Amino acid sequence: MMKKTVFFLLIVCFVVAGILLFRPSKATVKEKAKEQTVVVYVSEDQVFSEPILKDFERETGIRVKAVYDTEEAKSTGSMNRLIAEKNNPQADVYWANEPIRAEVLRQKGVSSPYTSPNAGDIPVMFKDKDGYWTGFSARARVFVVNKKVKEKPESINAYTNPRWKGRSVITNPLFGTTTSEVAALFTMWGNEKGKAFMNALKLNGVAISTNNGESADFVAAGQYDFSLVDSDDAVNRIRQGKEIVMVYPDQGKDGIGCFIVPNATVLIKGAQHPKVAKRLIDYLLSKETERKLAFADCAQIPLHPGVKLPPELKPIGEIRVMQVNYSEVAAKMVEIQPFLKGWMGL
Amino acid sequence: MQKRVFLTLIVILLLIVGLLPVLSMVAKSLTVDGHLSFSAYEGVLASSHQWVLMGHSMVLSSIVTVLTVAVGVPLGILFGKTDFLLRRFFIFLFVIPLLIPPYISAVSWFDLLGTGGLLAPITSPRFTETVSRLLFGLPGCVLVLFSAFLSIPMVLTMVFLKSVNPRLEEAGRLVSGWRGVLKSITIPLILPGILLSAMLVFLLSFGEFGVPNFLRYDVFPVESFTQFSAFYNFKAATAAAVPLAVLTLAILAVEFWFLRDRGTGLSLAHEAAKAQPVRLGRYRTLMLMWVSLLAFLLVVLPLIVLLIQSAGFESYGEALNRAGDSLLRSLLYAAAGATVLTLLGFFTGYLIQTKAVCFWRSVDFMTIFLFALPGTVIGIGLVSLWNHQWANFIYATPLIIILGYLARYTALTSRISATYLAQIPSSMEEAAQIAGASWFRRMALIVAPLAKRSLFASWIVGYIFSLRDTGITMLVYPAGHDTLPVRIFTLMANGSPGLIAALCILMIAVTIVPAGILWMISNPVSKKEAI
């Protein structure tokens, strides 16, 4: 009897929860309310992006439904979904954590142009000329170096320096911002020099990690001396008290500069809620959002001039930036991927 | 007639839910600009490296399978057949690693054994260095997957032991001790269960990508994953997954060869319950020590890492605050998924066991092939198939997640049901048929009640696998409908380790509590046994 009662109660609980969760909300019934919902796919880490989206909800009353990416899927789950959903898009906005993905979406016909009034003073280098994507709040590609290492690496060429043979680590160049940076180097140097650099890197015993956070953890743990990572990975761990310092590479007079990776907003072609989608894009491109992202643990560098910064960050104007065209970098990335795949032994 | 029509409808449902999305992907992979082309396959299969990766996967899966069966079956016998102390406690303990996505277990092991891990301060640098080096590679992958999947052969052994006809063992006891009876009677009788567990472990290890990727051991699924994630090339990704069909065929052939001409000595559970437990006598304490040591090394140590990291109510408060809704959704979707999986698996299992339709073997192959496929292939297939305006009532709602569970995990509930149904004498159904009962009445009033235990077991297995799923859910969940494991993964990127650990502990709790209640309902324990 007791067994049956417990079992019955369990079923009742699940049914009630089911009705509550599966029931169509009033918002989906009324067209007006429908327009008050925006669907956003997000590649930026959830811990940093979710608070911004919550603020947007609070300030505008527009409900945000988000799909976030996972570390395990190399932050490409959203991209795959956007491409697969092209003919019946579910998303209105894509918050990309780098412009290269936004470029790929443009090439695949998934995005739609939109020039936000808030994008006026963002440097031209960080936005698409036709408005298919607009950059904001950037990460810099920096070195994390273990504090115990006395002589710090200052250039990307440290990876090929025998002094650090077997002591450096880099994230798998097939994925994420590392691919973008390698593609940027190929764009700057040309294919021959780029390939020579990558081969020298391998000869110097560089270890491969699966993601930037893991690279930073390896360096903090003393497993390796240094690694090229995103500035948010570095700042995040410095704030956690880990034994690392952050170095902006190639800042000398003749240096190639530091590769900058802005976030990017993309309006999805055929979006079901275009008006609110544009409002969200305007919000993301505002100075206030950049300020919040600068002071958050991701410590992203504002692209608008005059935004207040935390002490760990340099203003974009004070960093020697690698001068590249992101559209060319995206094209180069596609071109060199077979080489990178072979380089990885795949 | 009723039977054939209904079971054919079940097969059609399976085809639509599971095979059609994959076939749509395969069809796309075979066309370029509307013309037939094998270029996607040539690119993938012509590479000699693919075969090296296939070799790696075979080695990893084989070692994990052999180890889990070699340790899991004796554990299952110990817990299911003897008067071993605290067995329910140990069963729960060994099941815990299965409840956590293996990738999280791998991270947990790294936090413990890495050069900057929790063990580093209390061991010599040389030891830490060696252990860390071993962790990154084949040994580390084996360790993580072995601890994750050990409970599969253990639980299945226990389940099958309950169905061994005690009269056969008693007859054996007249001429031999327990060791001889176990070797010559019991183990051969539960061989289908052991093989089933070996097959599941092999396929799960073979399809696992997160752990080998984290621990730097290149395996076969890497190609499919790379094509999806680095190249956004769905055609090549599908082509890279197709050799798994050959692997599935090979596994089924091996199973068929092992089980050929094998009669059943399994009986209905109520008869089996009369079996007397094996008395361990003076070995009882020794066994307890060995099992405690194993549980400490494989389960408690990584669990301690999670508990240390999640220390403090703040982490749990934040976890509930950030993922409370995902937790509730996980429970609900997993319960709904498990219920539908149990029903579908029951009828599919019946179809396979009774060979009710001539293509029963194809149905078995189809479910196991879908189980072996990478979740990404099924996920993208579901998107391609269901993402249309007319199908928004499925695609834009949690129904798409349930369809994903059905596509991926029907093999589990189907095989559990088929094996249980084999123990029910066909004469019972036949007698009711002669008395004029319709097929539906026979199923509802005779077969289902007799297979009650299999329905419970299917539900628990379906619930656990639905709850821990990330591969498919990640690709298909509608915006705002994420589940707890997906939320854990999305928060892992730069989230605080305390928060992640607290979420993992919550996930273990929400999996164990409902599954445990159902387990207790289906396995009532006598006071004597409880001691």
Interface residues (C-beta under 8 A of the other chain):
Chain A: K3 V6 F7 L10 F14 A17 G18 L21 F22 V39 V40 Y41 D45 Q46 V47 F48 E50 K65 A66 V67 Y68 D69 T70 E71 E72 A73 K74 S75 T76 G77 M79 N80 R81 I83 A84 E85 N87 N88 Q90 A91 V104 K108 L174 F175 T179 I208 T210 N211 G213 E214 D217 A220 A221 G222 Q223 D232 D233 N236 D297 C298 Q337 K341 G345 L346
Chain B: H49 Y103 G114 T115 G116 G117 S132 G210 N213 F214 R216 D218 V222 E223 T226 F228 S229 A230 F231 Y232 F234 R322 L328 R329 L331 L332 A335 A336 T376 I380 V383 S384 N387 H388 Q389 N392 Y395 A396 T397 P398 T470 M474 L475 Y477 P478 A479 G480 D482 V486 F489 T490 L491 M492 A493 N494 G495 P514 I517 L518 I521 P524
